[in-house]
Amino acid sequence: MPGREQRGRGGGAALVLETDTAHPRPSAPYGQIKGYGTSFDPVAPRPGDSGLERAVRTALADARVDPADIDVVFAGGSGPGLDDVETAAVTEVFDGRAVPVTSPKTLTGEMGAGGAALDVAAALLSLHHQVIPPTARPEGVRRPPGVDMVYDRPRETRLGNALVLARGHGGHNSALVVGALN
């Protein structure tokens, strides 16, 4: 509505992608895109739906990595209901392994279509600096079962690969595997 203040909407990130043969390099690269997967499920998502899980499995296959090779998941964190779908997909793909999960947009606010690019940038910076950014924990929210949420403060750890999840309005799911440079 005109004149109505909208908080937490807007923002994003821009990424410069280079091929392995690109030169000269204007700056040091932060990581590499290893694989991508997408799916579409236009009905209202519910835990147990396989759309997001399909996107994740496709991204892992495209990257030629196993779930055990993923060191952190950057969740979309779109709110109640949708978070349950993400939790179900992550716990199914990782088969009970409590992989660290973070959702940086809890610190920046929802950015609509710009949020996924910011999550990719955050994942690349996380790999580069070997630290997982925290998720702000709202009052009264408990840790989802089977998920190692990174709450309250950054976590320094060895990181090689990150999985970035994004969900769009109308049923679009995407997953991107990014890796640290060797």
Order of alpha helices (4+ residues) and beta strands (2+ residues): beta-alpha-beta-alpha-beta-alpha-alpha-beta-beta-beta-beta-beta
